[in-house]
Amino acid sequence: MAALTRDVKANYVIHDRIEAETSDREDHTFCGIMFPVKCKNILPIDHVVINCVAIRGALGPLTVWVTKDEESLDGEISCSKKHWNKIYEKTFPPSFEEYKELDLSSNPIRLKPGEVKGVYIHSTRRGDEAIVYDNKENQKTHDDKFITILPGRAHVSERVFGSVPIWGWGSAWRDNREFVGQIKYGAVYRLWNPSENLSFGSNFRGAARTLFLLQRRLESPFSRLPDDAIFFILNMCRWDWSNDTSADMRREQKQARRVRRRQLAAEAESIVEREARELMNEAEMEDVGGEAVNGEDIEGMEGMVWGVDEDNVSVMEEDSSDDSEDGTNTSDSDEEGSEISEGECSWGDHRGTRNPLRYFADDSDSEAEDEMIVEQRQTGRRMAMLRARRHILSFLRAH
């Protein structure tokens, strides 16, 4: 029964005054800034708690909004007020040099691992000096072991979620902008349990395995302890007490993803080979118009795809590849999901109220992604060849 009373998450918040501070070039000042924040799932945490946001500018009557819990963002954040909750409201005097903290502790923002929420800070102050923000420079505004702050969208309307800018014409939203300021947060860790073992680092898992091996040895003092006692000992140990680091755990997760991708690629390859063997057996058994299509004939079609030029395919694949990596500079026109024409970019990346804010929050490593893309292309080429063979066999049988 004691095993059923073990906690699954910490009953406290680790408040190390973790500060996620962004770059500050003061590219622009205007009425508001909207941006996504993602909680990473590298460490064994239950959730993070954002209890403070700090900004600077002329400030004035400020409000902070966050996307509703029931909203499934799926790469897009709506600019409609009905999808947001107001969690903070207060008026501040101007502060152009120092950051002013917006205390959210009475209504904090909670993020589960892998979850993304939109944060929207707005001022109804007249003019264009309320909140400082920057142009987008990288794929990620800030990145640490707990959270990622992504580029967002600036607002140039004095009304909250307003669709009319301060000068009365044009669009009230500007894409490819970055939040400038600080986000202070704490973390609530998950506690070790048998079901959570794989969420911990390799050193911690090795320590747990060693502890249970010692318990099974009669000459060890741990043999006097029941299983529940060992469970409780591990339950009260923090994830980093065995010298696991976030960098080590990230490498382990990347390696696990690579292994899984290779397994999926091998399974797909086996399916392709099985279908190829079935086609070859079928071709050898049937006589089509007096000409038997044997295995050698089919193998001779290896480089032929029905209605597709292989040279053109390779060129198209090279042109469509994405060589950008996380943390590297990218142009605004190359942003994921961007549909901005050259003329629109020249006017400041205008966006209408009906256009959602699109974001791209992928933590996977580019090397593994490249390997997966190559494997998918090879499998796709084999499948295209199989489809071509089916067309050829059908044509020969019909004539």
C-alpha positions, 0 to 999 in steps of 0.5 A: 500500500505504501507504494501507492502513496508515492508522489508523482511530482514535486510539491514545491516549485524550484524558484532559482530566479531563472531569467530568460533574457533576450537580445535588446537592439531596440529596433522598434517601439509600438503598442504590443508584442505577441510571441510563442513560448514553448516548454521543452521536454528534455528534463523530467519536469512536470511543468514550468511556472512563468511568474514574471515578465519584464519589458521597457518603453513608455509603458502606460496601461498594460495588459498581459494575455495568454492563449486559453488552455483548451486551445490546440495551437498546432503551429498557429496562434489566433489573433482573435480575442475570444481565444485569449485570457487576460491574466494581468492589468496595471498602469506603469510610468515610462521606463526607457532604460530599465526593465519593469517587472509585470508580476504574474504570481497571482495568475501565473502561466503554466506550461507542460513539457512540449506545450506551446502557449502564446503570450500577448503584451499590450499597452493602450497608451497613445503614440508609438513608444509603449513597448520596445521590440526587435526585428527577427534575427534568428529562428529562436529568440531565446533558448535554454534547457527549460523553455524556448521563446520564438519570434512573434508579431508586433501590434501597432493598434492602441486597442487590444486585438485592434485591427486598425493601426494608430494612423487609421489605415493598413494592417495593425500587425507586423510579422517577424518581430521578437520580444525584448525583455525578461521572463522569470520562471520556476520548474516543478520536477517529476519524481522518480517512479518505475513508470517514469524511469525512462524520463531520467538520465542514463546515470540516474537509471544506472544508479537505480539499477545498481541499487536494485542489484545490491538489494538482491545480494544477501551480503549487502545491507540493502537486502534488508530493505523491501522494494517499497523502501528502494522506491521511496529512496529513488523517489526523493532523489533529484534528477541531477544528483547522479551528475546527469546534465541537460546536454547529456540527456538531449544527446540521449534523446537525439540518439533515441530518435535516430535509432527509431527513424532507422527502425522505421526506415528498415520496416518501410524498406522490408515492405518495399522488398516484399512487394517487389518479390511479389511482383516478380513472382507474379510476373514469372508465373503469368504469360503476357501476350507471349512475352514472359516478363521475368525477373531480369526484365523487371530488374532492368527497369530499376532506373525507370519511373513511369512518367518521371524523369529521374534527373529532374527528380534529383534536381527538385529534391536538392532545390527543396532541401532546407539547410537552415539550422536552429540558431542561424540567421534566416531571412524573413521571406524564408520563414516557415509557412510564410506567404508574404509577397515581395511587395508586402515585405517592403511595407513591413510584413503586414498581416491582417487580423484574420491571419494567424501567427504561424510558428515553427518549434522543432527541437530535433537536431538537423543532422538526424532530420537530414538522415530521415529526409534522405531515407524517406526519399530513397523509400519514396523512389523505390515505391515510385518504381514499384508503381511504375512496374505495376503500370507496365505489367497492367499495360502488357497484360492488356495488350 
